[in-house]
Amino acid sequence: MARWQDYGWDPTWTAGPVSVTWLGTAGFAIEAEGQRLLLDPYLTRASLGTAAFGRLVTNEALIAPWTERVAAIVTGHTHFDHALDVPALARASGAPVFGSTSAARLVRAAGLPAEQAIDVQSKALPFEVEVGPFRLRFVASQHSRFLFGRVPYPGDIADCDQVPDRTGAYRCGAVFRVEVRVAGRTIVHVGSADLIDDAVAPIESDLVLACVAGWTTTKDYPERLLAAMRPGHILLSHWDNFFRPAALGARALPAMKLPVLTERLAKSARVGAIEIGHSITL
């Protein structure tokens, strides 16, 4: 997988008070002032067989390193590869969870206090909130329609008494992109390869954490992302085979067409990717 320097990355930019770590899939940890923000933190990485036919259960050993100093947990949508580990992380860390009505239901179904689940979907968007050193702005977005022109597992997670354990029960729910402002930086997390163009006015961002999966079925995704967020730098995510253990390293899926995507994004920003568990600072 290509590294930053392959795309003209400026190493002098990667030195500052904010650390960004890729957790694999669309997951990231942003750290500043001794506190941590978790975005779509899927760490369990269930096997293909388990995801297709088995029961999904959080791997407690894999989430354990990410349960300290957590100011907040954010879910952009609630497919299992974004939200499976959220209830367990919330329980272990005590951190609030920000997300859709479906995300709030997941937290409540795990037996956690209702006040630990902040239903962003019930707020007027864009919704802004401060947690620790992070200022978050939630903007309405949409999921890519890569499954024969449709969003996989559409709809909401049911308001039930048990956390779901099957892939199909992790319905998409409402979708958000999240703008994070911290230490004078603006970082935007895009957890699915689509957006609503007129949701808000364009912004100037230092770094976009850009989902790759499904981009080939989204019309003009690279150009629309560049126009909406005007990024200086882009870190690609959700290009890896997330059925593969993180310990084996990230493996790009050919269907992602990374060279084509990178060429289009690199017309207006520096673009790159890092290994799972690796970090950049800005």
Buried (B, 14 or more C-beta within 10 A) or exposed (E): BBEBEEBEBEEEBBEBBBBBBBBBBBBBBBBBBEBBBBBBBBBBBBEEEBBEEBEBEBBEEBBEEBBEBBBBBBBBBBBBBBBBBBBBBBBBBEBBBBBBBBBBBBBBBBEBEEEBBBBBBEEEBBBEBEBBBBBBBBBBBBBBBBEEEEBBBEEBBEEEEEBBEEBEBBBBBBBBBBBBBBEEBBBBBBBBBBBBEEBBEEBEBBBBBBBBBBBBBBEEBBEBBBEBBBBBBBBBBBBBBBBBBBEEEBEBBEEBBBEEBBEBBBEBBBBBBBBBBEBBBB
